[in-house]
Amino acid sequence: MTEQQQSPPQAQPVPFARGARKTRTGEVTSSSMNKTIVVRTVTRVPHPKFGKIVKQMKKFYAHDEQNAAKTGDTVRIMETRPLSKLKRWRLVKVIQK
């Protein structure tokens, strides 16, 4: 083939980069379900009108494959794909027993 008949070089596929996943740290309030824990996180935010710092608490259902976390443990959880009706988080590590 001559130089004019050659096709242009194919573009190499770019490896897919995953976006940053949200992480939360909180306390396990329930571990009685199989492979599921309930984690309560506390966020401190200023009140919109008065400015005083108030605590906001939120519950997350997280997947715990090895049933490693127990009630009262401090854990780190990470966002993931939906695993069930309520579970959208998974256990990353048990910080404190």
The first five atom37 places (N, CA, C, CB, O) and aatype in JSON, in Angstrom:
{
  "aatype": [12, 16, 6, 5, 5, 5, 15, 14, 14, 5, 0, 5, 14, 19, 14, 13, 0, 1, 7, 0, 1, 11, 16, 1, 16, 7, 6, 19, 16, 15, 15, 15, 12, 2, 11, 16, 9, 19, 19, 1, 16, 19, 16, 1, 19, 14, 8, 14, 11, 13, 7, 11, 9, 19, 11, 5, 12, 11, 11, 13, 18, 0, 8, 3, 6, 5, 2, 0, 0, 11, 16, 7, 3, 16, 19, 1, 9, 12, 6, 16, 1, 14, 10, 15, 11, 10, 11, 1, 17, 1, 10, 19, 11, 19, 9, 5, 11],
  "atom_mask": [
    [1, 1, 1, 1, 1],
    [1, 1, 1, 1, 1],
    [1, 1, 1, 1, 1],
    [1, 1, 1, 1, 1],
    [1, 1, 1, 1, 1],
    [1, 1, 1, 1, 1],
    [1, 1, 1, 1, 1],
    [1, 1, 1, 1, 1],
    [1, 1, 1, 1, 1],
    [1, 1, 1, 1, 1],
    [1, 1, 1, 1, 1],
    [1, 1, 1, 1, 1],
    [1, 1, 1, 1, 1],
    [1, 1, 1, 1, 1],
    [1, 1, 1, 1, 1],
    [1, 1, 1, 1, 1],
    [1, 1, 1, 1, 1],
    [1, 1, 1, 1, 1],
    [1, 1, 1, 0, 1],
    [1, 1, 1, 1, 1],
    [1, 1, 1, 1, 1],
    [1, 1, 1, 1, 1],
    [1, 1, 1, 1, 1],
    [1, 1, 1, 1, 1],
    [1, 1, 1, 1, 1],
    [1, 1, 1, 0, 1],
    [1, 1, 1, 1, 1],
    [1, 1, 1, 1, 1],
    [1, 1, 1, 1, 1],
    [1, 1, 1, 1, 1],
    [1, 1, 1, 1, 1],
    [1, 1, 1, 1, 1],
    [1, 1, 1, 1, 1],
    [1, 1, 1, 1, 1],
    [1, 1, 1, 1, 1],
    [1, 1, 1, 1, 1],
    [1, 1, 1, 1, 1],
    [1, 1, 1, 1, 1],
    [1, 1, 1, 1, 1],
    [1, 1, 1, 1, 1],
    [1, 1, 1, 1, 1],
    [1, 1, 1, 1, 1],
    [1, 1, 1, 1, 1],
    [1, 1, 1, 1, 1],
    [1, 1, 1, 1, 1],
    [1, 1, 1, 1, 1],
    [1, 1, 1, 1, 1],
    [1, 1, 1, 1, 1],
    [1, 1, 1, 1, 1],
    [1, 1, 1, 1, 1],
    [1, 1, 1, 0, 1],
    [1, 1, 1, 1, 1],
    [1, 1, 1, 1, 1],
    [1, 1, 1, 1, 1],
    [1, 1, 1, 1, 1],
    [1, 1, 1, 1, 1],
    [1, 1, 1, 1, 1],
    [1, 1, 1, 1, 1],
    [1, 1, 1, 1, 1],
    [1, 1, 1, 1, 1],
    [1, 1, 1, 1, 1],
    [1, 1, 1, 1, 1],
    [1, 1, 1, 1, 1],
    [1, 1, 1, 1, 1],
    [1, 1, 1, 1, 1],
    [1, 1, 1, 1, 1],
    [1, 1, 1, 1, 1],
    [1, 1, 1, 1, 1],
    [1, 1, 1, 1, 1],
    [1, 1, 1, 1, 1],
    [1, 1, 1, 1, 1],
    [1, 1, 1, 0, 1],
    [1, 1, 1, 1, 1],
    [1, 1, 1, 1, 1],
    [1, 1, 1, 1, 1],
    [1, 1, 1, 1, 1],
    [1, 1, 1, 1, 1],
    [1, 1, 1, 1, 1],
    [1, 1, 1, 1, 1],
    [1, 1, 1, 1, 1],
    [1, 1, 1, 1, 1],
    [1, 1, 1, 1, 1],
    [1, 1, 1, 1, 1],
    [1, 1, 1, 1, 1],
    [1, 1, 1, 1, 1],
    [1, 1, 1, 1, 1],
    [1, 1, 1, 1, 1],
    [1, 1, 1, 1, 1],
    [1, 1, 1, 1, 1],
    [1, 1, 1, 1, 1],
    [1, 1, 1, 1, 1],
    [1, 1, 1, 1, 1],
    [1, 1, 1, 1, 1],
    [1, 1, 1, 1, 1],
    [1, 1, 1, 1, 1],
    [1, 1, 1, 1, 1],
    [1, 1, 1, 1, 1]
  ],
  "atom_positions": [
    [[0.84, -1.18, 0.0], [0.0, 0.0, 0.0], [0.88, 1.24, 0.0], [-0.95, 0.0, 1.21], [1.98, 1.24, 0.56]],
    [[0.4, 2.25, -0.62], [1.13, 3.5, -0.6], [0.69, 4.31, 0.6], [0.92, 4.3, -1.91], [-0.26, 3.95, 1.29]],
    [[1.39, 5.4, 0.84], [1.08, 6.21, 2.01], [-0.32, 6.82, 1.93], [2.1, 7.31, 2.16], [-0.96, 7.01, 2.96]],
    [[-0.8, 7.12, 0.72], [-2.1, 7.76, 0.59], [-3.24, 6.78, 0.82], [-2.23, 8.39, -0.78], [-4.33, 7.21, 1.22]],
    [[-3.03, 5.5, 0.59], [-4.11, 4.53, 0.73], [-4.24, 3.99, 2.15], [-3.88, 3.39, -0.23], [-5.23, 3.32, 2.45]],
    [[-3.29, 4.25, 3.01], [-3.37, 3.72, 4.36], [-4.48, 4.42, 5.15], [-2.01, 3.87, 5.08], [-4.68, 5.63, 5.03]],
    [[-5.18, 3.64, 5.94], [-6.23, 4.23, 6.77], [-5.59, 4.93, 7.96], [-7.24, 3.14, 7.24], [-4.49, 4.57, 8.38]],
    [[-6.28, 5.92, 8.51], [-5.71, 6.62, 9.67], [-5.6, 5.65, 10.85], [-6.59, 7.85, 10.05], [-6.37, 4.7, 10.95]],
    [[-4.64, 5.89, 11.74], [-4.48, 4.98, 12.88], [-5.72, 5.01, 13.77], [-3.22, 5.35, 13.71], [-6.33, 6.07, 13.98]],
    [[-6.09, 3.84, 14.29], [-7.26, 3.73, 15.15], [-6.96, 4.36, 16.51], [-7.69, 2.26, 15.31], [-5.88, 4.19, 17.07]],
    [[-7.93, 5.07, 17.03], [-7.76, 5.68, 18.35], [-7.83, 4.57, 19.4], [-8.86, 6.77, 18.61], [-8.7, 3.71, 19.36]],
    [[-6.9, 4.61, 20.34], [-6.88, 3.63, 21.41], [-8.02, 3.93, 22.4], [-5.49, 3.62, 22.14], [-8.25, 5.1, 22.73]],
    [[-8.71, 2.91, 22.86], [-9.77, 3.18, 23.83], [-9.18, 3.69, 25.14], [-10.61, 1.9, 24.09], [-8.18, 3.18, 25.64]],
    [[-9.82, 4.71, 25.66], [-9.36, 5.31, 26.91], [-9.89, 4.45, 28.05], [-9.84, 6.8, 27.06], [-11.09, 4.15, 28.08]],
    [[-9.04, 4.04, 29.0], [-9.55, 3.25, 30.12], [-10.57, 4.04, 30.91], [-8.4, 2.79, 31.03], [-10.39, 5.23, 31.18]],
    [[-11.66, 3.36, 31.28], [-12.76, 4.01, 31.99], [-12.33, 4.36, 33.4], [-14.02, 3.11, 32.01], [-11.93, 3.49, 34.17]],
    [[-12.41, 5.64, 33.74], [-12.05, 6.09, 35.09], [-13.32, 6.23, 35.91], [-11.26, 7.44, 35.05], [-14.25, 6.93, 35.5]],
    [[-13.36, 5.58, 37.06], [-14.53, 5.64, 37.92], [-14.51, 6.92, 38.72], [-14.6, 4.44, 38.84], [-13.45, 7.37, 39.17]],
    [[-15.68, 7.52, 38.89], [-15.77, 8.74, 39.67], [-15.52, 8.48, 41.14], [0.0, 0.0, 0.0], [-15.57, 7.34, 41.6]],
    [[-15.25, 9.54, 41.86], [-15.01, 9.41, 43.3], [-16.3, 9.01, 43.99], [-14.46, 10.74, 43.89], [-17.36, 9.58, 43.73]],
    [[-16.22, 8.02, 44.87], [-17.38, 7.56, 45.62], [-17.46, 8.29, 46.95], [-17.32, 6.04, 45.83], [-16.44, 8.58, 47.57]],
    [[-18.67, 8.59, 47.39], [-18.86, 9.24, 48.68], [-18.55, 8.25, 49.8], [-20.3, 9.79, 48.82], [-18.85, 7.07, 49.69]],
    [[-17.95, 8.75, 50.86], [-17.72, 7.93, 52.04], [-18.3, 8.64, 53.25], [-16.21, 7.63, 52.24], [-18.36, 9.87, 53.3]],
    [[-18.72, 7.87, 54.22], [-19.27, 8.4, 55.46], [-18.69, 7.6, 56.62], [-20.83, 8.36, 55.47], [-18.35, 6.42, 56.47]],
    [[-18.58, 8.24, 57.76], [-18.15, 7.57, 58.98], [-19.28, 7.68, 60.0], [-16.81, 8.19, 59.53], [-19.85, 8.76, 60.19]],
    [[-19.6, 6.58, 60.64], [-20.69, 6.61, 61.6], [-20.66, 5.43, 62.54], [0.0, 0.0, 0.0], [-19.74, 4.61, 62.52]],
    [[-21.69, 5.36, 63.37], [-21.8, 4.31, 64.39], [-22.86, 3.31, 63.97], [-22.14, 4.92, 65.78], [-23.93, 3.68, 63.47]],
    [[-22.56, 2.03, 64.17], [-23.52, 0.97, 63.84], [-24.6, 0.94, 64.91], [-22.81, -0.42, 63.73], [-24.31, 0.78, 66.1]],
    [[-25.86, 1.11, 64.48], [-26.97, 1.07, 65.43], [-27.66, -0.29, 65.43], [-27.98, 2.16, 65.11], [-28.32, -0.64, 66.41]],
    [[-27.52, -1.05, 64.35], [-28.13, -2.38, 64.29], [-27.3, -3.27, 63.39], [-29.6, -2.3, 63.79], [-26.87, -2.86, 62.31]],
    [[-27.08, -4.51, 63.84], [-26.37, -5.49, 63.02], [-27.1, -6.83, 63.08], [-24.9, -5.65, 63.49], [-26.5, -7.88, 62.84]],
    [[-28.39, -6.81, 63.39], [-29.14, -8.05, 63.56], [-29.54, -8.69, 62.24], [-30.38, -7.78, 64.38], [-29.9, -9.87, 62.22]],
    [[-29.49, -7.97, 61.14], [-29.81, -8.54, 59.84], [-28.59, -9.27, 59.29], [-30.29, -7.45, 58.85], [-27.45, -8.97, 59.66]],
    [[-28.82, -10.22, 58.4], [-27.72, -10.98, 57.8], [-27.07, -10.15, 56.69], [-28.23, -12.33, 57.25], [-27.74, -9.77, 55.73]],
    [[-25.78, -9.88, 56.82], [-24.98, -9.13, 55.84], [-25.44, -7.69, 55.65], [-25.01, -9.84, 54.52], [-25.14, -7.08, 54.62]],
    [[-26.16, -7.14, 56.62], [-26.62, -5.76, 56.54], [-26.44, -5.1, 57.9], [-28.1, -5.69, 56.09], [-26.72, -5.69, 58.94]],
    [[-25.95, -3.85, 57.87], [-25.85, -3.06, 59.09], [-26.55, -1.73, 58.87], [-24.35, -2.85, 59.51], [-26.69, -1.27, 57.73]],
    [[-26.99, -1.13, 59.96], [-27.58, 0.2, 59.91], [-26.58, 1.14, 60.57], [-28.99, 0.25, 60.61], [-26.19, 0.94, 61.72]],
    [[-26.16, 2.17, 59.83], [-25.14, 3.1, 60.31], [-25.77, 4.47, 60.48], [-23.93, 3.16, 59.33], [-26.44, 4.97, 59.57]],
    [[-25.56, 5.09, 61.66], [-26.05, 6.45, 61.91], [-24.87, 7.4, 61.79], [-26.73, 6.57, 63.32], [-23.87, 7.25, 62.48]],
    [[-25.01, 8.39, 60.92], [-23.97, 9.4, 60.77], [-24.46, 10.71, 61.35], [-23.57, 9.58, 59.27], [-25.66, 11.01, 61.34]],
    [[-23.53, 11.49, 61.86], [-23.86, 12.79, 62.45], [-23.11, 13.86, 61.67], [-23.48, 12.84, 63.99], [-21.89, 13.81, 61.54]],
    [[-23.85, 14.82, 61.14], [-23.28, 15.94, 60.41], [-23.58, 17.22, 61.17], [-23.82, 16.01, 58.96], [-24.72, 17.45, 61.57]],
    [[-22.59, 18.05, 61.35], [-22.78, 19.31, 62.07], [-22.88, 20.44, 61.03], [-21.61, 19.58, 63.09], [-21.93, 20.69, 60.29]],
    [[-24.02, 21.11, 61.0], [-24.25, 22.19, 60.03], [-24.84, 23.4, 60.75], [-25.19, 21.71, 58.89], [-25.51, 23.25, 61.77]],
    [[-24.59, 24.59, 60.23], [-25.21, 25.77, 60.84], [-26.7, 25.84, 60.51], [-24.5, 27.06, 60.38], [-27.12, 25.51, 59.4]],
    [[-27.48, 26.27, 61.49], [-28.91, 26.45, 61.27], [-29.1, 27.55, 60.24], [-29.65, 26.79, 62.61], [-28.43, 28.58, 60.31]],
    [[-30.01, 27.37, 59.26], [-30.14, 28.36, 58.19], [-30.53, 29.76, 58.65], [-31.13, 27.89, 57.21], [-30.09, 30.75, 58.06]],
    [[-31.34, 29.86, 59.7], [-31.8, 31.18, 60.15], [-30.96, 31.72, 61.31], [-33.26, 31.11, 60.57], [-30.59, 32.89, 61.31]],
    [[-30.65, 30.88, 62.28], [-30.03, 31.37, 63.5], [-28.51, 31.2, 63.54], [-30.63, 30.67, 64.67], [-27.85, 31.84, 64.35]],
    [[-27.96, 30.35, 62.69], [-26.51, 30.21, 62.62], [-25.9, 29.28, 63.65], [0.0, 0.0, 0.0], [-24.7, 28.99, 63.57]],
    [[-26.68, 28.82, 64.61], [-26.14, 27.9, 65.62], [-25.82, 26.56, 64.96], [-27.15, 27.72, 66.79], [-26.56, 26.09, 64.09]],
    [[-24.72, 25.93, 65.39], [-24.35, 24.63, 64.85], [-25.28, 23.58, 65.44], [-22.86, 24.3, 65.16], [-25.38, 23.44, 66.66]],
    [[-25.95, 22.84, 64.56], [-26.86, 21.78, 65.0], [-26.41, 20.46, 64.38], [-28.34, 22.12, 64.61], [-25.76, 20.44, 63.33]],
    [[-26.77, 19.36, 65.03], [-26.42, 18.03, 64.54], [-27.55, 17.49, 63.69], [-26.11, 17.07, 65.7], [-28.72, 17.56, 64.07]],
    [[-27.21, 16.95, 62.54], [-28.17, 16.26, 61.7], [-27.78, 14.79, 61.68], [-28.23, 16.86, 60.26], [-26.64, 14.46, 61.36]],
    [[-28.7, 13.91, 62.01], [-28.43, 12.48, 62.02], [-29.17, 11.83, 60.87], [-28.84, 11.85, 63.37], [-30.32, 12.17, 60.58]],
    [[-28.5, 10.87, 60.22], [-29.1, 10.16, 59.1], [-28.72, 8.69, 59.18], [-28.65, 10.78, 57.74], [-27.59, 8.36, 59.56]],
    [[-29.65, 7.82, 58.82], [-29.4, 6.37, 58.84], [-29.08, 5.89, 57.43], [-30.62, 5.61, 59.42], [-29.71, 6.33, 56.46]],
    [[-28.12, 4.99, 57.32], [-27.77, 4.36, 56.06], [-27.78, 2.85, 56.26], [-26.38, 4.86, 55.54], [-27.27, 2.35, 57.27]],
    [[-28.34, 2.13, 55.32], [-28.26, 0.68, 55.31], [-27.05, 0.31, 54.46], [-29.59, 0.01, 54.76], [-26.93, 0.75, 53.32]],
    [[-26.15, -0.49, 55.03], [-24.9, -0.82, 54.35], [-24.7, -2.33, 54.29], [-23.7, -0.16, 55.05], [-25.13, -3.06, 55.19]],
    [[-24.06, -2.78, 53.23], [-23.77, -4.21, 53.03], [-22.49, -4.57, 53.79], [-23.62, -4.54, 51.52], [-21.46, -3.92, 53.63]],
    [[-22.58, -5.61, 54.6], [-21.45, -6.11, 55.39], [-21.28, -7.59, 55.07], [-21.67, -5.88, 56.95], [-21.91, -8.44, 55.7]],
    [[-20.44, -7.9, 54.09], [-20.32, -9.27, 53.55], [-19.92, -10.28, 54.62], [-19.3, -9.29, 52.43], [-20.48, -11.38, 54.65]],
    [[-18.96, -9.96, 55.5], [-18.47, -10.92, 56.49], [-19.16, -10.79, 57.85], [-16.97, -10.74, 56.66], [-18.75, -11.44, 58.81]],
    [[-20.18, -9.97, 57.96], [-20.83, -9.7, 59.25], [-19.79, -9.29, 60.3], [-21.62, -10.94, 59.74], [-19.83, -9.77, 61.44]],
    [[-18.87, -8.4, 59.91], [-17.75, -8.01, 60.77], [-18.15, -6.96, 61.79], [-16.61, -7.5, 59.93], [-17.63, -6.96, 62.91]],
    [[-19.05, -6.06, 61.45], [-19.4, -4.95, 62.34], [-20.5, -5.36, 63.31], [-19.84, -3.72, 61.53], [-21.43, -6.07, 62.94]],
    [[-20.37, -4.9, 64.52], [-21.38, -5.16, 65.56], [-21.93, -3.83, 66.07], [-20.77, -5.98, 66.74], [-21.35, -2.78, 65.81]],
    [[-23.03, -3.87, 66.77], [-23.66, -2.67, 67.31], [-22.68, -1.91, 68.2], [-24.94, -3.03, 68.09], [-22.05, -2.5, 69.08]],
    [[-22.58, -0.6, 67.97], [-21.68, 0.24, 68.75], [-20.34, 0.5, 68.08], [0.0, 0.0, 0.0], [-19.61, 1.39, 68.52]],
    [[-19.99, -0.25, 67.04], [-18.72, -0.04, 66.33], [-18.77, 1.24, 65.51], [-18.4, -1.24, 65.42], [-19.83, 1.66, 65.05]],
    [[-17.61, 1.87, 65.34], [-17.47, 3.01, 64.42], [-16.94, 2.46, 63.11], [-16.52, 4.13, 65.01], [-15.93, 1.76, 63.1]],
    [[-17.62, 2.77, 62.0], [-17.27, 2.18, 60.71], [-17.2, 3.26, 59.63], [-18.28, 1.1, 60.31], [-17.72, 4.36, 59.79]],
    [[-16.54, 2.9, 58.53], [-16.51, 3.75, 57.33], [-17.27, 3.0, 56.24], [-15.03, 4.09, 56.88], [-17.01, 1.82, 55.99]],
    [[-18.21, 3.68, 55.6], [-18.99, 3.08, 54.51], [-18.77, 3.87, 53.24], [-20.51, 3.02, 54.88], [-18.41, 5.05, 53.28]],
    [[-19.0, 3.22, 52.1], [-18.79, 3.84, 50.79], [-20.01, 3.61, 49.91], [-17.51, 3.28, 50.11], [-20.65, 2.56, 49.97]],
    [[-20.31, 4.59, 49.11], [-21.44, 4.52, 48.19], [-21.18, 3.44, 47.15], [-21.68, 5.89, 47.5], [-20.04, 3.24, 46.72]],
    [[-22.23, 2.74, 46.74], [-22.1, 1.71, 45.72], [-23.41, 1.61, 44.93], [-21.74, 0.34, 46.37], [-24.35, 2.38, 45.16]],
    [[-23.46, 0.68, 44.0], [-24.68, 0.5, 43.22], [-25.79, -0.02, 44.12], [-24.45, -0.48, 42.03], [-25.49, -0.56, 45.19]],
    [[-27.05, 0.13, 43.74], [-28.13, -0.39, 44.58], [-28.02, -1.9, 44.74], [-29.5, -0.02, 43.98], [-27.94, -2.64, 43.76]],
    [[-28.01, -2.36, 45.99], [-27.92, -3.79, 46.28], [-29.27, -4.37, 46.68], [-26.9, -4.03, 47.39], [-29.48, -5.58, 46.55]],
    [[-30.17, -3.54, 47.15], [-31.53, -3.97, 47.49], [-32.4, -2.73, 47.53], [-31.57, -4.75, 48.87], [-32.0, -1.66, 47.07]],
    [[-33.6, -2.87, 48.09], [-34.52, -1.74, 48.14], [-33.93, -0.55, 48.88], [-35.83, -2.16, 48.81], [-34.11, 0.59, 48.46]],
    [[-33.21, -0.8, 49.99], [-32.68, 0.28, 50.81], [-31.15, 0.39, 50.8], [-33.14, 0.1, 52.22], [-30.61, 1.45, 51.11]],
    [[-30.45, -0.68, 50.44], [-28.98, -0.68, 50.55], [-28.32, -0.06, 49.33], [-28.46, -2.11, 50.75], [-28.45, -0.57, 48.21]],
    [[-27.61, 1.06, 49.56], [-26.83, 1.71, 48.51], [-25.41, 1.99, 48.98], [-27.5, 3.01, 48.06], [-24.67, 2.74, 48.34]],
    [[-25.01, 1.39, 50.1], [-23.71, 1.61, 50.7], [-23.1, 0.26, 51.06], [-23.8, 2.52, 51.96], [-23.82, -0.72, 51.22]],
    [[-21.76, 0.23, 51.17], [-21.1, -0.99, 51.62], [-20.05, -0.65, 52.66], [-20.46, -1.73, 50.43], [-19.5, 0.46, 52.68]],
    [[-19.78, -1.61, 53.51], [-18.8, -1.42, 54.58], [-17.39, -1.43, 54.0], [-18.95, -2.51, 55.66], [-17.03, -2.35, 53.26]],
    [[-16.59, -0.41, 54.33], [-15.2, -0.37, 53.89], [-14.31, -0.92, 54.97], [-14.78, 1.07, 53.52], [-13.48, -1.8, 54.72]],
    [[-14.46, -0.41, 56.2], [-13.63, -0.89, 57.29], [-14.25, -0.55, 58.63], [-12.23, -0.31, 57.2], [-14.97, 0.43, 58.78]],
    [[-13.94, -1.39, 59.61], [-14.34, -1.14, 60.99], [-13.22, -0.33, 61.63], [-14.62, -2.48, 61.77], [-12.1, -0.83, 61.78]],
    [[-13.51, 0.91, 62.01], [-12.49, 1.81, 62.55], [-12.22, 1.5, 64.01], [-12.92, 3.26, 62.38], [-11.07, 1.42, 64.42]],
    [[-13.29, 1.33, 64.79], [-13.12, 1.12, 66.23], [-14.17, 0.14, 66.72], [-13.21, 2.45, 67.01], [-15.36, 0.29, 66.41]],
    [[-13.74, -0.85, 67.47], [-14.67, -1.85, 68.03], [-15.25, -1.35, 69.33], [-13.96, -3.21, 68.24], [-16.05, -2.05, 69.96]]
  ]
}
